[in-house]
């Protein structure tokens, strides 16, 4: 698994970008599935790195910051709808 973490993470990111593009062009229903699969791939790598904290401490801290910023942006977007 450790050997393929980067590939899984990058493929998840690509799927999220494809899902966002599809949702902008064709609507939410088309973009939801690639985005969900991409987020699931990212979640797998996130959990693996969380259980192996010593080896991935720097990346884990970056992932936590990214998640907090994303949650903050979503909350602001929901408040100012």
N, C-alpha and C positions, 0 to 999 in steps of 0.2 A: 504494500500500500504506500509506504513512504516514497518509493520510487516514482509513483504516478501522481503524487499530490499536486504538483504544479500543472500537469496536463488536465486533471479534473477541474482545478480551479480556473484555468484559462478557458476551458470549454464551457464551464458554467457562466463565466462572464460573457462569452460570445453569445450564448443562448439568451442571456438577459438582454443584451443589446439587440439581438434579432427580435425578441419579444416586444421590446419597447418600440422598435421601428415598425413592426407589424401592427401594433395597437395604434400608432399614429396614422398609418396609412389606411388600414382596413377596418379598424375598430378594436374594441377591447377583447372581444371573444377570440379573435385570431391571435392576439399577442399574449394572452393569458397563459397558454400551455407552454410555449418555449421559455417564457419568463419563469414559470413555476418550476420547470425541470432544471433550469439554470440555477435558481435559488436553492433547489434541493442538492445539486452538485456542490454548490458553495457551502451549504450546511454540513455536508459530509466532511469536507476538508476542515471546516471550522471546528467540528466536534473532535476530529482526530487530533488536531493541533492542541485543542483544549485538554485532552487527556494526556498529552505528552508535552506538558507546559515547559519543562526545563529546556527541551530542545528547540521550542518555537516561542520563547517568551517575547521576543521583539515583534514577531508577526501577530501574536495574540493581542498585544497591546494596540497595535495598529488596527486590527479588526474590531476591537472593542470601541475604539474612537470612531471608526467609520460607522458602526452600528448606532452609536449614540447620536452622531450628527444626522444620520438618516431618520432616526426616530424623532429628533427635534424638528427636522424639516417637515416630516409628515404631520406632526402635531400643529405646527404653524399653519400648514396648508389647510388642515381641517378647521382651525379656528377662524381663518379669514376666507372662507368659502364664498 
